[in-house]
Amino acid sequence: MFAPNVVGTANATSAGWGNLGGGVTQVVMPLVFTLFVMAGGFSDALGWRLSMLVAGVLCLLTGIAYFILTQDAPDGNFKDLRAAGRLPDKRQSNGAFVAACKDHRVWALFVVYAACFGIELTINNVLVIYFLDYFDYFQRMNATIALRTAGLAAGLFGLMNIFARTMGGVFGDAFGLRWGLKGRVMFLFMALFCEGLALMLFSQMGILVLAIPSLILFSLFVQMSEGATFSVVPFVNKKALGAVAGIVGAGGNAGAVAAGFLFKGALPWSTALLIFGGLVTACSFCAFAVTFSPEAETVARKEHARALAEKQREQTLELQPA
């Protein structure tokens, strides 16, 4: 949907603010639960069920608002764009999914996204419980207060999406401007490699005053990795972009499901997080499987130059007197 000089930033910002909901949920849901239990007098079990009902209603209303208030793309709806000849006919996209499935680069990015977004989903699911069970600070509190405080601490992880994922897209675009498509891939590797190291660091923190800064550092890199991934995705196969984006995005959910099994075993959660950090570091090398031909690099440079020229032209027109 966006010009190549800003596609990483645009993808990362919209997705990052979507993921921001995870951090908001960590903060708000314990507060909603506390309201039902303390103010409403409901039991803990019913209080959680009513809290989920609130979340479900909000999702339903958001879906209705999205349907009514939005369009398919920044420049219009798909139906109108096809009628104007600005999008190919639906029949021309036949076989796009098969083409995406045959491309090894798509599956490399699938693994990469599993190692960043999949890990973020997993951490969002377990972080409050991890704080409550593994840090004495929370165990000395009243149970309700501890839950609320742990939720606020865990919320820092998701709230970093306000800017962290956008940073991944911004740096991806900047590396692309300087070194082309291989620059975008190189930054993706760097961000994911640092994510693994930061997760291993967080897993070894047993004191809350040290755990929080290391969690924020880990959150910075995991979300930058996500933004960097989708600064690469639009250039893999433009004729099958939806299929590529869908497969890579599914990698995040698949990674979260796979990671969840490690928390069901007998391992201490700190050990499980240490293992995850090592796996993420290893997965970062999958980024090097995402290569581009010299022809693709040339096309990307021309598109980038054209986008910058168009931007300059628009800025010039804006400065001209009416």
Secondary structure as the mmCIF struct_conf table of DSSP 4:
data_model
#
loop_
_struct_conf.conf_type_id
_struct_conf.id
_struct_conf.beg_label_comp_id
_struct_conf.beg_label_asym_id
_struct_conf.beg_label_seq_id
_struct_conf.end_label_comp_id
_struct_conf.end_label_asym_id
_struct_conf.end_label_seq_id
TURN_TY1_P TURN_TY1_P1 PRO A 4 VAL A 6
HELX_RH_AL_P HELX_RH_AL_P1 VAL A 7 THR A 34
HELX_RH_PI_P HELX_RH_PI_P1 LEU A 35 ALA A 39
TURN_TY1_P TURN_TY1_P2 GLY A 40 GLY A 40
HELX_RH_AL_P HELX_RH_AL_P2 ASP A 44 LEU A 69
BEND BEND1 ASP A 72 ASP A 72
STRN STRN1 ALA A 73 ALA A 73
TURN_TY1_P TURN_TY1_P3 PRO A 74 ASP A 75
STRN STRN2 GLY A 76 GLY A 76
HELX_RH_AL_P HELX_RH_AL_P3 PHE A 78 ALA A 83
TURN_TY1_P TURN_TY1_P4 ALA A 84 GLY A 85
BEND BEND2 ARG A 86 LEU A 87
HELX_RH_3T_P HELX_RH_3T_P1 LYS A 90 SER A 93
TURN_TY1_P TURN_TY1_P5 ASN A 94 GLY A 95
HELX_RH_AL_P HELX_RH_AL_P4 ALA A 96 CYS A 101
TURN_TY1_P TURN_TY1_P6 LYS A 102 LYS A 102
HELX_RH_AL_P HELX_RH_AL_P5 HIS A 104 TYR A 134
HELX_RH_AL_P HELX_RH_AL_P6 ASP A 136 GLN A 139
TURN_TY1_P TURN_TY1_P7 ARG A 140 ARG A 140
BEND BEND3 MET A 141 MET A 141
HELX_RH_AL_P HELX_RH_AL_P7 ALA A 143 LEU A 159
HELX_RH_3T_P HELX_RH_3T_P2 MET A 160 ILE A 162
TURN_TY1_P TURN_TY1_P8 PHE A 163 PHE A 163
HELX_RH_AL_P HELX_RH_AL_P8 ALA A 164 TRP A 179
HELX_RH_AL_P HELX_RH_AL_P9 LEU A 181 SER A 203
TURN_TY1_P TURN_TY1_P9 GLN A 204 GLN A 204
BEND BEND4 ILE A 207 ILE A 207
HELX_RH_AL_P HELX_RH_AL_P10 LEU A 208 VAL A 232
HELX_RH_3T_P HELX_RH_3T_P3 VAL A 233 PHE A 235
TURN_TY1_P TURN_TY1_P10 VAL A 236 VAL A 236
HELX_RH_3T_P HELX_RH_3T_P4 LYS A 238 ALA A 240
HELX_RH_AL_P HELX_RH_AL_P11 LEU A 241 LEU A 262
TURN_TY1_P TURN_TY1_P11 PHE A 263 LYS A 264
BEND BEND5 GLY A 265 LEU A 267
HELX_RH_AL_P HELX_RH_AL_P12 TRP A 269 CYS A 283
HELX_RH_3T_P HELX_RH_3T_P5 SER A 284 ALA A 289
HELX_RH_AL_P HELX_RH_AL_P13 PRO A 294 LEU A 319
BEND BEND6 GLN A 320 GLN A 320
#
